[in-house]
């Protein structure tokens, strides 16, 4: 990074701008961010259809199959739903909407 930045008179990480930190200020926002994260492999076409449910680099399994993990605490999210299947329904409800947005993305004005 240092070599590239010096050579091109830049500063910061090579992939600056790819990460955006946002303060989550409400429970509703937390739920939507969680859904966004769990759908990201599908919406970004890393996996197809229901393969996002078993994507190995996702924490979704800890949320929907009660698989314990030392790194994931699904309780703050799941306590908003009757059970893990209701959370899964909440996630899946956004799939069609997200796909429609991807289809029309190129039609919008910048």
N, CA, C and O of each residue as an XYZ file, in Angstrom:
440
protein
N       0.832     -1.184      0.000
C       0.000      0.000      0.000
C       0.877      1.248      0.000
O       0.633      2.194     -0.749
N       1.893      1.234      0.846
C       2.777      2.404      0.935
C       3.455      2.669     -0.412
O       3.526      3.815     -0.857
N       3.956      1.608     -1.063
C       4.621      1.764     -2.356
C       3.671      2.378     -3.378
O       4.013      3.357     -4.041
N       2.493      1.808     -3.501
C       1.516      2.288     -4.485
C       1.117      3.734     -4.195
O       1.069      4.563     -5.104
N       0.835      4.031     -2.937
C       0.429      5.393     -2.573
C       1.538      6.406     -2.840
O       1.269      7.510     -3.314
N       2.771      6.041     -2.539
C       3.889      6.947     -2.800
C       4.059      7.167     -4.293
O       4.236      8.297     -4.749
N       4.006      6.088     -5.043
C       4.184      6.168     -6.494
C       3.098      7.020     -7.146
O       3.384      7.763     -8.085
N       1.873      6.927     -6.671
C       0.741      7.628     -7.291
C       0.274      8.843     -6.490
O      -0.794      9.398     -6.749
N       1.085      9.245     -5.522
C       0.806     10.417     -4.688
C      -0.603     10.363     -4.089
O      -1.396     11.295     -4.220
N      -0.879      9.244     -3.432
C      -2.169      9.006     -2.778
C      -1.964      8.823     -1.289
O      -0.837      8.735     -0.803
N      -3.074      8.766     -0.575
C      -3.054      8.421      0.848
C      -4.200      7.466      1.132
O      -5.159      7.385      0.365
N      -4.093      6.746      2.235
C      -5.186      5.871      2.659
C      -5.084      4.480      2.083
O      -4.142      4.162      1.357
N      -6.064      3.648      2.412
C      -6.064      2.267      1.913
C      -6.261      2.224      0.400
O      -6.801      3.158     -0.193
N      -5.819      1.137     -0.211
C      -5.950      1.013     -1.664
C      -7.402      0.998     -2.112
O      -7.732      1.503     -3.186
N      -8.251      0.431     -1.306
C      -9.655      0.326     -1.683
C     -10.497      1.323     -0.896
O     -11.603      1.003     -0.461
N      -9.983      2.501     -0.721
C     -10.653      3.551      0.035
C     -12.032      3.822     -0.556
O     -12.188      3.937     -1.771
N     -13.010      3.919      0.304
C     -14.356      4.213     -0.154
C     -15.258      2.997     -0.231
O     -16.476      3.152     -0.316
N     -14.708      1.793     -0.204
C     -15.540      0.598     -0.299
C     -16.301      0.343      0.997
O     -17.357     -0.288      0.987
N     -15.774      0.825      2.094
C     -16.389      0.622      3.401
C     -17.018      1.923      3.863
O     -16.433      2.997      3.725
N     -18.207      1.813      4.409
C     -18.877      3.007      4.923
C     -19.415      2.692      6.309
O     -20.219      1.776      6.482
N     -18.972      3.447      7.278
C     -19.448      3.263      8.645
C     -20.664      4.143      8.878
O     -20.646      5.338      8.582
N     -21.710      3.547      9.406
C     -22.941      4.279      9.693
C     -23.372      3.931     11.111
O     -23.385      2.761     11.492
N     -23.721      4.934     11.882
C     -24.226      4.710     13.231
C     -25.661      4.187     13.141
O     -26.521      4.825     12.533
N     -25.913      3.038     13.741
C     -27.259      2.468     13.762
C     -27.981      3.070     14.952
O     -27.604      2.852     16.104
N     -29.027      3.832     14.653
C     -29.662      4.627     15.707
C     -31.015      4.104     16.168
O     -31.607      4.662     17.093
N     -31.514      3.044     15.540
C     -32.805      2.513     15.981
C     -32.835      1.004     15.796
O     -32.052      0.440     15.032
N     -33.741      0.371     16.498
C     -33.911     -1.071     16.378
C     -34.361     -1.436     14.963
O     -33.916     -2.441     14.408
N     -35.232     -0.630     14.388
C     -35.703     -0.875     13.023
C     -34.541     -0.836     12.038
O     -34.447     -1.682     11.149
N     -33.672      0.126     12.195
C     -32.508      0.222     11.322
C     -31.598     -0.993     11.504
O     -31.057     -1.509     10.526
N     -31.427     -1.450     12.733
C     -30.621     -2.639     13.004
C     -31.169     -3.851     12.257
O     -30.403     -4.616     11.670
N     -32.477     -4.027     12.274
C     -33.096     -5.164     11.586
C     -32.879     -5.083     10.081
O     -32.575     -6.090      9.442
N     -33.031     -3.898      9.516
C     -32.846     -3.747      8.073
C     -31.386     -3.922      7.661
O     -31.105     -4.469      6.595
N     -30.468     -3.467      8.487
C     -29.048     -3.669      8.195
C     -28.706     -5.153      8.265
O     -27.948     -5.660      7.438
N     -29.257     -5.839      9.240
C     -29.039     -7.278      9.354
C     -29.547     -8.003      8.109
O     -28.870     -8.875      7.566
N     -30.740     -7.631      7.671
C     -31.298     -8.250      6.459
C     -30.423     -7.939      5.252
O     -30.147     -8.824      4.442
N     -29.992     -6.707      5.128
C     -29.122     -6.307      4.017
C     -27.846     -7.155      3.997
O     -27.432     -7.640      2.944
N     -27.236     -7.324      5.153
C     -25.996     -8.102      5.241
C     -26.234     -9.551      4.840
O     -25.437    -10.128      4.100
N     -27.323    -10.145      5.322
C     -27.580    -11.548      5.008
C     -27.996    -11.762      3.556
O     -27.800    -12.851      3.016
N     -28.560    -10.751      2.923
C     -28.935    -10.877      1.509
C     -27.820    -10.449      0.560
O     -27.914    -10.682     -0.645
N     -26.785     -9.836      1.077
C     -25.735     -9.300      0.220
C     -25.114    -10.333     -0.726
O     -24.906    -10.001     -1.893
N     -24.805    -11.561     -0.300
C     -24.247    -12.527     -1.253
C     -25.190    -12.809     -2.430
O     -24.734    -13.033     -3.551
N     -26.475    -12.799     -2.179
C     -27.456    -13.045     -3.239
C     -27.600    -11.825     -4.142
O     -27.571    -11.957     -5.366
N     -27.755    -10.647     -3.560
C     -27.969     -9.426     -4.338
C     -26.743     -9.037     -5.153
O     -26.871     -8.407     -6.203
N     -25.568     -9.404     -4.685
C     -24.347     -9.080     -5.426
C     -23.944    -10.216     -6.370
O     -22.861    -10.183     -6.954
N     -24.807    -11.211     -6.519
C     -24.626    -12.336     -7.445
C     -23.416    -13.207     -7.107
O     -22.832    -13.824     -7.998
N     -23.039    -13.262     -5.845
C     -21.985    -14.177     -5.413
C     -22.551    -15.593     -5.357
O     -21.848    -16.562     -5.645
N     -23.822    -15.706     -4.985
C     -24.524    -16.995     -4.963
C     -25.839    -16.846     -5.716
O     -26.275    -15.733     -6.013
N     -26.458    -17.964     -6.017
C     -27.733    -17.948     -6.736
C     -28.858    -18.448     -5.845
O     -28.668    -19.302     -4.979
N     -30.013    -17.898     -6.083
C     -31.256    -18.315     -5.441
C     -31.085    -18.592     -3.946
O     -30.620    -17.726     -3.205
N     -31.454    -19.776     -3.508
C     -31.425    -20.075     -2.073
C     -30.048    -20.476     -1.552
O     -29.913    -20.852     -0.387
N     -29.021    -20.400     -2.405
C     -27.668    -20.723     -1.941
C     -27.186    -19.756     -0.870
O     -26.261    -20.073     -0.123
N     -27.803    -18.579     -0.787
C     -27.398    -17.632      0.258
C     -27.700    -18.193      1.650
O     -27.103    -17.763      2.636
N     -28.621    -19.151      1.729
C     -28.970    -19.749      3.021
C     -27.829    -20.579      3.597
O     -27.720    -20.733      4.813
N     -26.987    -21.108      2.730
C     -25.882    -21.960      3.177
C     -24.519    -21.386      2.797
O     -23.517    -22.098      2.848
N     -24.470    -20.133      2.423
C     -23.210    -19.486      2.056
C     -22.250    -19.582      3.243
O     -22.569    -19.093      4.326
N     -21.078    -20.206      3.060
C     -20.200    -20.497      4.197
C     -19.595    -19.272      4.886
O     -19.157    -19.376      6.031
N     -19.560    -18.119      4.221
C     -18.968    -16.920      4.824
C     -20.033    -15.970      5.346
O     -19.799    -14.768      5.472
N     -21.185    -16.509      5.645
C     -22.277    -15.719      6.204
C     -22.613    -16.244      7.596
O     -22.440    -17.429      7.882
N     -23.086    -15.365      8.441
C     -23.502    -15.777      9.785
C     -24.970    -16.195      9.823
O     -25.497    -16.498     10.893
N     -25.628    -16.215      8.683
C     -27.064    -16.501      8.641
C     -27.423    -17.822      9.307
O     -28.473    -17.921      9.941
N     -26.584    -18.829      9.180
C     -26.869    -20.128      9.805
C     -27.040    -20.002     11.317
O     -27.839    -20.723     11.915
N     -26.304    -19.105     11.922
C     -26.433    -18.891     13.370
C     -27.783    -18.286     13.733
O     -28.246    -18.429     14.864
N     -28.403    -17.621     12.793
C     -29.691    -16.976     13.035
C     -30.872    -17.903     12.755
O     -31.853    -17.904     13.500
N     -30.781    -18.685     11.693
C     -31.960    -19.467     11.287
C     -31.928    -20.918     11.734
O     -32.973    -21.568     11.762
N     -30.768    -21.443     12.082
C     -30.679    -22.850     12.488
C     -30.222    -23.016     13.924
O     -29.889    -24.123     14.348
N     -30.205    -21.946     14.663
C     -29.777    -21.984     16.067
C     -28.414    -22.641     16.246
O     -28.148    -23.271     17.270
N     -27.550    -22.489     15.241
C     -26.182    -22.994     15.362
C     -25.394    -22.004     16.200
O     -25.305    -20.824     15.862
N     -24.832    -22.482     17.277
C     -24.082    -21.574     18.137
C     -22.716    -21.278     17.522
O     -22.115    -22.114     16.846
N     -22.263    -20.093     17.773
C     -20.967    -19.653     17.288
C     -20.352    -18.745     18.346
O     -21.053    -17.933     18.950
N     -19.056    -18.876     18.571
C     -18.425    -17.986     19.553
C     -18.325    -16.543     19.061
O     -18.009    -15.643     19.840
N     -18.595    -16.318     17.767
C     -18.437    -14.994     17.179
C     -19.752    -14.279     16.907
O     -19.755    -13.085     16.607
N     -20.864    -14.991     17.007
C     -22.155    -14.414     16.616
C     -23.140    -14.513     17.772
O     -23.305    -15.572     18.378
N     -23.787    -13.403     18.064
C     -24.863    -13.387     19.050
C     -26.134    -12.922     18.339
O     -26.360    -11.719     18.214
N     -26.960    -13.851     17.876
C     -28.149    -13.467     17.118
C     -29.294    -12.922     17.971
O     -30.276    -12.419     17.427
N     -29.185    -13.013     19.287
C     -30.297    -12.624     20.160
C     -30.816    -11.203     19.961
O     -32.033    -11.021     19.927
N     -29.966    -10.187     19.827
C     -30.511     -8.833     19.640
C     -31.411     -8.706     18.409
O     -32.306     -7.861     18.374
N     -31.173     -9.540     17.412
C     -32.010     -9.528     16.207
C     -33.223    -10.429     16.409
O     -34.360    -10.013     16.183
N     -32.973    -11.668     16.838
C     -34.052    -12.654     16.928
C     -35.100    -12.324     17.979
O     -36.234    -12.794     17.878
N     -34.757    -11.538     18.976
C     -35.755    -11.200     19.997
C     -36.877    -10.327     19.430
O     -37.875    -10.082     20.108
N     -36.719     -9.865     18.211
C     -37.754     -9.077     17.545
C     -38.729     -9.941     16.750
O     -39.673     -9.426     16.150
N     -38.501    -11.243     16.746
C     -39.332    -12.173     15.976
C     -39.785    -13.311     16.885
O     -39.133    -13.621     17.883
N     -40.907    -13.929     16.528
C     -41.407    -15.050     17.343
C     -40.446    -16.217     17.365
O     -40.283    -16.887     18.385
N     -39.803    -16.456     16.218
C     -38.830    -17.539     16.124
C     -37.904    -17.274     14.937
O     -38.082    -16.298     14.209
N     -36.930    -18.139     14.753
C     -35.945    -17.925     13.692
C     -36.559    -18.033     12.302
O     -36.071    -17.406     11.361
N     -37.618    -18.817     12.162
C     -38.270    -18.921     10.852
C     -38.955    -17.613     10.463
O     -39.010    -17.268      9.283
N     -39.473    -16.890     11.443
C     -40.073    -15.574     11.167
C     -38.993    -14.590     10.704
O     -39.237    -13.747      9.841
N     -37.814    -14.710     11.281
C     -36.704    -13.867     10.827
C     -36.348    -14.214      9.386
O     -36.110    -13.322      8.572
N     -36.310    -15.506      9.069
C     -36.019    -15.932      7.701
C     -37.071    -15.391      6.736
O     -36.728    -14.957      5.636
N     -38.336    -15.408      7.125
C     -39.391    -14.831      6.284
C     -39.146    -13.339      6.071
O     -39.315    -12.831      4.962
N     -38.751    -12.645      7.126
C     -38.433    -11.221      7.043
C     -37.330    -10.979      6.010
O     -37.402    -10.029      5.230
N     -36.331    -11.823      6.007
C     -35.235    -11.694      5.041
C     -35.732    -11.976      3.630
O     -35.476    -11.199      2.710
N     -36.442    -13.084      3.459
C     -36.894    -13.483      2.127
C     -37.891    -12.498      1.519
O     -37.981    -12.385      0.296
N     -38.634    -11.789      2.355
C     -39.587    -10.799      1.846
C     -38.904     -9.717      1.021
O     -39.546     -9.076      0.190
N     -37.642     -9.513      1.236
C     -36.914     -8.441      0.552
C     -36.269     -8.905     -0.749
O     -35.806     -8.069     -1.524
N     -36.224    -10.194     -1.013
C     -35.495    -10.714     -2.172
C     -36.049    -10.172     -3.481
O     -35.289     -9.629     -4.284
N     -37.336    -10.301     -3.719
C     -37.908     -9.837     -4.984
C     -37.733     -8.336     -5.162
O     -37.414     -7.866     -6.254
N     -37.943     -7.592     -4.089
C     -37.775     -6.142     -4.143
C     -36.332     -5.792     -4.514
O     -36.097     -4.928     -5.359
N     -35.384     -6.454     -3.889
C     -33.974     -6.205     -4.175
C     -33.609     -6.536     -5.607
O     -32.840     -5.808     -6.236
N     -34.151     -7.625     -6.130
C     -33.876     -8.000     -7.520
C     -34.472     -6.983     -8.485
O     -33.852     -6.647     -9.494
N     -35.674     -6.491     -8.183
C     -36.280     -5.464     -9.044
C     -35.442     -4.189     -9.039
O     -35.275     -3.551    -10.078
N     -34.920     -3.822     -7.888
C     -34.058     -2.638     -7.820
C     -32.805     -2.822     -8.668
O     -32.377     -1.890     -9.350
N     -32.219     -4.006     -8.632
C     -31.030     -4.272     -9.441
C     -31.350     -4.169    -10.928
O     -30.537     -3.674    -11.709
N     -32.537     -4.637    -11.319
C     -32.928     -4.595    -12.727
C     -33.112     -3.170    -13.232
O     -32.773     -2.872    -14.377
N     -33.644     -2.290    -12.394
C     -33.913     -0.922    -12.850
C     -32.805      0.060    -12.471
O     -32.899      1.247    -12.783
N     -31.786     -0.413    -11.820
C     -30.710      0.458    -11.347
C     -30.106      1.280    -12.482
O     -29.837      2.470    -12.317
N     -29.897      0.652    -13.618
C     -29.274      1.350    -14.745
C     -30.216      2.355    -15.412
O     -29.775      3.146    -16.246
N     -31.492      2.336    -15.062
C     -32.462      3.245    -15.662
C     -32.598      4.563    -14.909
O     -33.231      5.494    -15.407
N     -32.021      4.652    -13.733
C     -32.180      5.858    -12.920
C     -31.166      6.920    -13.312
O     -30.094      6.620    -13.839
N     -31.526      8.158    -13.045
C     -30.627      9.281    -13.306
C     -29.646      9.420    -12.158
O     -29.999      9.206    -10.998
N     -28.436      9.773    -12.479
C     -27.404      9.992    -11.455
C     -27.518     11.392    -10.916
O     -26.742     11.782    -10.043
